Amino acid sequence: MKAVSSREMQAIDVNAAYRGVDALQLMENAGAATAREIEEKTVAVFAGRGGNGGDALVAARHLQDRDVTVYLLGGTEFPHPAAEKNWNVLVQCSVETRIVDDSDELPDDIDVEAAIDGMLGIGVEGEPREPVRSAIDLLNGSDCRVVSIDVPSGIDPDTGEGDGVECNELLSLHAPKSGAPGRPVDIGVPSRARTHAGPGDVSLASKPREPGTHKGQHGTIGVVGGGPYTGAPALCAFAALRAGADVVEVFTPETAAPVVASFSPDLIVHELPGKTLSPGNVEAVLNRMDDLDACVVGPGLGKSDEAIEAAALLAGGETPLVVDADAIQPGVEVPDGSIATPHGGEFRRLTGSEPTRENVESAAAELGATILLKLPVDLISDGERTKLNDTGNPRMAVGGTGDTLSGVTAALLATGDAFRAGTAAAFVNGRAGDRALEELGDFTASEMLRYLEV
């Protein structure tokens, strides 16, 4: 199984909960799997207060018919609810428990056949603090067989750096970690937690708002579209704002600009001369492109020759694009690091091939871009990574939901990786449609906007 980063594993855990296997169940599975690896009769268990420690506490409970001593490092204030629950269960078992608040409370040595290292997991950063630091040294100075859960305590799971536990056996829960690959152990994570989009993917793609954040740090988005249609660029722009973009600027022909502007004062609307986008007014957009973090090209653009020619000119810059709707045409480049959002027919038009997984992966690799193929189960690929998305419903065939998708995609693309942005956007847009269906029954794209949540 391919190694994952600590953030990717945390996202898989979140997706597993979304798919019905919560943290408590995963902890139970991890601890039970760890216990099955211990054949020795005398065992010392070193547990922290986080998720990794909770795994170790479960392992100790499954080994309670042996001679087991548990050292809980750092006291009984648990930041992880599932770990606390398992501690409360363990103290009712026939296991010796010792709470270690200070390194002086650790033994000088441990006279056991095996030890379980569950002190620090993938969510811990920085150098180990006492009493964990001393516990690491104690384990490294012992003669027993040491089994580490997921990552040796003190080792960075992403880089492999650090002065940590020198274990004899490393059990990688679900998948090896990038900086500390061990033997994978199945803990019952649903396969779709990894293969399909979920809330964990949204956390990977979105940028948290920290105290002191100022306007612009979460993206200035451009939307180029409209002319024959006025609702499409407005829906796209509103969706970008709902998805967290700080500023959205709409570039639209003068015939459409007043209508788009009338939707809301939240939008900055730039009038372009003429009834449709044309090569003659591309320069006005290009003059702003360097100040944009991402730009959507296509919503409501129409399919006139001059509009398509203008879209092709816009695709030559360095700003990452979401190429959508009418702009998905042969001759309109999808630049490196950008995203195309075709439905099946548009994919055929763009590539001349059928919308299969193999063809999408091949086309994405050739483009050097991400393709978000809109299907009953969406397919997202950058040629190296591929995910599916199963949120959404048939009612989303109503006009405008594709425009909301492109707006969410641009907002996420502005602050992150294209593949992650496309994956998260497909999930978020489909989930909004599902929530709208549940609460409203029939709904429109504009009604769906209020259910968008990143």
C-alpha angles and dihedrals in degrees: 000000000000116000118250135205121247091255091050091051091049088051090051089053090053091048090049090057089049088052091051106269107105131198093266092055093046089050091051091050093047094049094046091049090051092050090053088061092059116087096160122104100219115054137174117201119201110196134179125204098255133076094290090052090050089056089053092049090053090050090053091052091052089051096047093118088066131068097277131168120188122205111198108200120214104012133277102297098112121198089191114068094204091052090051091050091052092048090054089052094045095056087062091058131085093262127117110239128194123187110214114199095158133032090240087069092064118097120253089241139353118237100199138116096233139015131198117216110208101143106111127023139187094289096062121097132190133022118329114262129212133315089023092055092058092043090056090052090047092054092045090052095050129095095220127106108265121207116192121203114229097323132015107256110258095026120111105240092213103042104023090230125135144075099270146141114319096216129189092213131025117198111201108207109227095331139012115267118238097243099030111035116184138158110308116242121196111234098173101265107166110248091233090062085073104028099042133056119259143154089289089064089052090056090050092051102040128079114225118233107242125196109276094031112153133203113288099029090100096049145285107231131198124206117195113189147083131091104120088032127035105181096061099066091042093052090047092050094048091049090053090053092047089051092057108271112148098212132017123192120192120206109197139150117275092250091061101033098084091051093048091046091051092063093073144336087233090081126080106215124197116196116222120199116258139024096284138023108277138176088256094066098039091094091065089057094043090053088063099038096089089060093051123089092202137354135205116215121191117033109136091347098134126220103265116139093244093050092051091046090052092049089053090054091051091054092065097076133088098248110106111249140206102214106203145168115336092012091065096099137128106270095034105105122221100214125221111282092020133114133233118200107197129162117221096278093046090050090055089049092049099044107016089233138102118270097253127141092249092051093046092051091047093048093047091051091049093048095044086226140099122264119205103193111199109221135136082277106029120226121212122186141157092189094263102047125040132184137174128219123207102179118108135063140228092267087070087075084087113112118272103031090101088055091053089050092054091050093051090046092053093049091054094040090056092067104028157010118329097228093048091046093052093046094049094043093054090052095045095047093046092046090053089053091050092050092048091051092050095050103031108022101209112031143169129232091254090053089050091059094079091058093057109113128171 
